[in-house]
Amino acid sequence: MRRMSEKELDNTAERLQEIQVEEEVLRATLLEQVEAFGYTPPRADKSKRLDGSVYEFTVTRGFITEIKDTAVQRIRESCPRALFDQLFQTVTKFKLAEGAHRVMADRLPNFAPRHLRMWFNRAVVTTETGPRLRIEKIECSTLTPANS
């Protein structure tokens, strides 16, 4: 494989941007079509579907619920427990401690459970993500020499 010239790199990035714009336009058109002419599939109240001869197009609208801990704490302090328990459920979350892998790699203390390494490997799974390419357009002002 040969190295691309600066011009070829720029042309490739520009073409990718053109394709991205075209994809966004096509997706918007399909979304409009499904919203306007689609039907609600069985047992999928948050979805609409439109069938082509080869493809099936489904638009689903989901919801993300964010819970603000400090606001919930105020409610907890003001409400009777029976009512609070009908509104919220307390959940404990765990975060990997800094240096945890180093602790597991070193010799464990005598009081550590016998199967700790096995349990830890089941509890903590690390997966590698694929490489990501970020392309940004360089501002024109950065391309001109400072003394021009």
C-alpha positions in Angstrom: 0.0 0.0 0.0 1.4 3.4 -0.9 1.0 6.6 1.1 -1.7 9.0 -0.3 -0.7 12.5 -1.1 -2.1 15.4 0.9 -4.4 16.2 -2.1 -5.7 12.6 -2.2 -6.3 12.6 1.5 -8.2 15.8 1.3 -10.2 14.5 -1.7 -11.0 11.3 0.2 -12.2 13.3 3.3 -14.3 15.6 1.1 -15.9 12.6 -0.6 -16.7 11.0 2.7 -18.4 14.2 3.8 -20.4 14.3 0.6 -21.5 10.7 1.2 -22.4 11.5 4.8 -24.6 14.4 3.7 -26.3 12.2 1.0 -26.9 9.5 3.6 -28.5 12.0 6.0 -30.8 13.2 3.2 -31.8 9.7 2.2 -32.4 8.7 5.9 -34.6 11.8 6.4 -36.6 10.9 3.3 -37.2 7.3 4.5 -38.1 8.5 8.0 -40.7 10.9 6.5 -42.1 8.1 4.4 -42.4 5.7 7.3 -43.9 8.3 9.6 -46.5 9.3 6.9 -47.4 6.0 5.4 -46.3 3.3 7.8 -48.3 1.1 10.1 -47.9 0.1 13.7 -46.6 -3.5 13.9 -48.3 -5.9 16.4 -47.0 -5.5 20.0 -44.8 -2.5 19.0 -46.7 0.6 20.0 -43.6 2.8 19.7 -42.8 1.7 16.1 -44.0 2.3 12.6 -43.2 0.1 9.7 -43.3 0.4 5.9 -42.6 -2.5 3.6 -40.7 -2.3 0.4 -40.4 -5.1 -2.1 -36.9 -6.0 -0.7 -36.5 -4.0 2.5 -38.5 -3.4 5.6 -38.3 0.0 7.1 -39.1 0.5 10.8 -38.9 3.7 12.8 -38.9 3.3 16.6 -39.1 6.1 19.0 -37.5 5.3 22.4 -37.1 7.2 25.6 -34.2 7.7 27.8 -35.0 8.3 31.5 -32.4 10.2 33.5 -32.8 10.3 37.2 -31.0 13.1 39.2 -29.8 11.6 42.5 -29.9 14.9 44.4 -33.5 15.6 43.4 -34.5 12.1 44.4 -32.7 12.5 47.7 -35.0 15.5 48.4 -38.1 13.5 47.6 -36.8 10.7 49.8 -36.4 13.0 52.8 -39.9 14.5 52.3 -42.0 11.4 51.5 -43.1 8.6 53.7 -41.1 5.5 52.9 -44.1 3.6 51.5 -44.8 6.3 49.0 -41.1 6.7 48.1 -40.8 3.0 47.5 -43.6 3.2 44.9 -41.7 5.9 43.1 -38.1 4.9 43.2 -35.9 1.8 43.7 -32.5 2.0 45.2 -29.8 0.4 43.1 -26.1 0.0 43.9 -23.6 0.5 41.1 -20.0 -0.5 41.0 -17.0 1.1 39.3 -13.6 -0.5 38.9 -11.2 1.0 41.4 -8.0 2.6 40.1 -5.2 0.0 40.3 -7.5 -3.0 40.5 -5.8 -4.9 37.8 -2.4 -4.3 39.5 -3.8 -5.7 42.8 -5.0 -8.8 41.0 -1.7 -9.2 39.2 0.3 -9.0 42.4 0.3 -11.6 45.2 -3.0 -11.5 47.0 -3.1 -11.1 50.8 -3.7 -14.3 52.9 -7.2 -13.1 53.8 -8.4 -12.9 50.2 -11.0 -15.5 49.2 -9.6 -18.6 47.5 -11.4 -18.0 44.2 -11.0 -14.2 44.0 -9.2 -14.1 40.7 -11.8 -16.3 39.0 -14.6 -14.2 40.4 -12.9 -11.0 39.4 -12.4 -12.3 35.8 -16.1 -13.1 35.6 -17.1 -9.7 37.1 -14.8 -7.5 35.0 -14.8 -8.1 31.2 -12.6 -5.8 29.1 -13.2 -5.7 25.3 -11.1 -3.9 22.8 -13.0 -1.4 20.6 -12.2 -1.0 16.9 -10.1 1.9 15.6 -12.0 5.1 15.1 -11.1 7.7 12.5 -12.0 11.3 13.1 -11.8 13.8 10.2 -12.1 17.5 10.8 -11.8 20.3 8.3 -8.8 22.5 8.8 -9.7 26.2 9.2 -8.5 28.3 6.3 -6.7 30.7 8.7 -4.4 28.0 10.0 -3.3 27.1 6.5 -1.9 30.6 5.6 1.6 31.6 6.8 1.7 34.0 9.8 3.7 36.6 7.9 1.5 36.9 4.8 
